[in-house]
């Protein structure tokens, strides 16, 4: 189940709420009981690779608008 980050405008606390995606826009009360909260934009950072994974291919290099210099 996805977790959504919220911040309370009354006390400044940040907290997470686990809920289905169908309820992602529903309001949430902060742990202190305040109702004036806002959902934060979350970023996901994925690092590392699982065991046995092949190394990532090298990033393309070169210039031009498409990265390989093939554009006229």
FENGI-V292657 format. One record per run of one state. SS is the DSSP state (H for helix, E for strand, L for the rest). FROM is the first residue (numbers start at 0). LEN is the number of residues. If there is no record, write none. Layout:
# FENGI-V292657
ss: [SS;SS]
from: [FROM;FROM]
len: [LEN;LEN]
This chain:
# FENGI-V292657
ss: [L;E;L;E;L;H;L;E;L]
from: [0;2;8;13;18;20;23;36;39]
len: [2;6;5;5;2;3;13;3;33]
